[in-house]
């Protein structure tokens, strides 16, 4: 009976020491890892500024030219010229309508 008890105590001691060793190793690994810095706050306009910067740098441009067909280019240019026929207002008087149905469609 005492030998059995001694064997159990030895197993329990071995298990305790193993767990303690694993805990120390885990703590050392955590201490060695660099602390995560807080993600920088995104400001309004950051995404737009990033996209405009990409456009200016031309670093993401396609190597394949994609010209606009003549008829489409002509109509687009005419629409651009026509836009100068009306002055740009100081402000726009619009209201935003919201739907109460939650369907996401246009409101009436």
C-alpha positions as CSV (number, residue, x, y, z in Angstrom):
1,X,0.0,0.0,0.0
2,X,2.8,2.5,0.8
3,X,4.6,1.6,-2.5
4,X,1.5,2.4,-4.4
5,X,1.1,5.7,-2.5
6,X,4.8,6.5,-3.2
7,X,4.3,5.8,-6.9
8,X,1.3,8.1,-7.1
9,X,3.2,10.9,-5.2
10,X,6.1,10.5,-7.6
11,X,3.7,10.8,-10.6
12,X,2.0,13.8,-9.1
13,X,5.3,15.5,-8.4
14,X,6.6,14.8,-11.9
15,X,3.3,16.1,-13.4
16,X,3.5,19.3,-11.2
17,X,7.1,19.9,-12.2
18,X,6.3,19.4,-15.9
19,X,3.4,21.9,-15.7
20,X,5.5,24.4,-13.9
21,X,8.3,24.1,-16.5
22,X,5.8,24.6,-19.3
23,X,4.3,27.7,-17.6
24,X,7.8,29.2,-17.2
25,X,8.5,28.5,-20.9
26,X,5.2,30.1,-22.0
27,X,5.9,33.2,-19.9
28,X,9.4,33.5,-21.4
29,X,7.9,33.2,-24.9
30,X,5.3,35.9,-24.1
31,X,8.0,38.2,-22.8
32,X,10.1,37.7,-25.9
33,X,7.3,38.7,-28.2
34,X,7.1,42.4,-29.1
35,X,4.1,44.1,-27.7
36,X,1.4,44.9,-30.2
37,X,1.1,48.6,-30.7
38,X,-2.3,50.1,-31.1
39,X,-3.5,50.4,-34.7
40,X,-3.3,54.0,-35.9
41,X,-6.6,55.7,-36.0
42,X,-8.0,56.2,-39.4
43,X,-8.9,59.7,-40.2
44,X,-11.6,60.9,-42.5
45,X,-10.2,61.1,-46.0
46,X,-7.2,58.8,-45.4
47,X,-8.5,56.2,-48.0
48,X,-9.2,58.9,-50.5
49,X,-5.7,60.4,-50.0
50,X,-4.2,57.0,-50.5
51,X,-6.1,56.4,-53.7
52,X,-5.1,59.8,-55.1
53,X,-1.5,59.2,-54.2
54,X,-1.6,55.9,-56.1
55,X,-3.1,57.7,-59.1
56,X,-0.4,60.4,-59.0
57,X,2.4,57.9,-58.7
58,X,1.1,55.8,-61.7
59,X,2.6,52.8,-60.0
60,X,-0.5,50.6,-60.4
61,X,-1.3,51.5,-64.0
62,X,-2.0,48.8,-66.5
63,X,0.8,48.1,-69.0
64,X,-2.0,47.5,-71.6
65,X,-3.3,50.7,-73.1
66,X,-7.1,51.0,-73.2
67,X,-8.0,53.9,-75.4
68,X,-11.6,55.1,-75.4
69,X,-13.3,54.5,-78.8
70,X,-13.8,57.7,-80.9
71,X,-17.6,58.0,-80.6
72,X,-17.6,57.5,-76.9
73,X,-14.7,60.0,-76.4
74,X,-16.5,62.6,-78.5
75,X,-19.7,62.3,-76.5
76,X,-17.8,62.4,-73.2
77,X,-16.0,65.6,-74.3
78,X,-19.3,67.2,-75.5
79,X,-20.8,66.4,-72.1
80,X,-17.8,68.0,-70.4
81,X,-18.1,71.2,-72.5
82,X,-21.8,71.4,-71.8
83,X,-21.2,71.3,-68.0
84,X,-19.8,74.9,-68.3
85,X,-23.2,76.2,-69.5
86,X,-24.5,76.4,-65.9
87,X,-22.8,78.1,-63.0
88,X,-21.8,76.0,-60.0
89,X,-24.2,76.8,-57.1
90,X,-22.8,77.9,-53.7
91,X,-24.7,75.1,-52.1
92,X,-27.1,72.4,-53.0
93,X,-30.5,72.4,-51.3
94,X,-31.3,68.7,-51.0
95,X,-32.9,66.6,-48.4
96,X,-32.1,63.0,-47.7
97,X,-35.1,60.7,-47.6
98,X,-35.1,57.6,-45.5
99,X,-37.2,54.6,-45.8
100,X,-38.8,53.1,-42.7
101,X,-39.2,49.6,-44.3
102,X,-35.6,48.6,-43.9
103,X,-35.6,47.1,-47.4
104,X,-32.9,49.4,-48.6
105,X,-34.8,50.5,-51.7
106,X,-35.8,54.0,-52.7
107,X,-38.2,55.8,-50.5
108,X,-41.4,57.3,-51.7
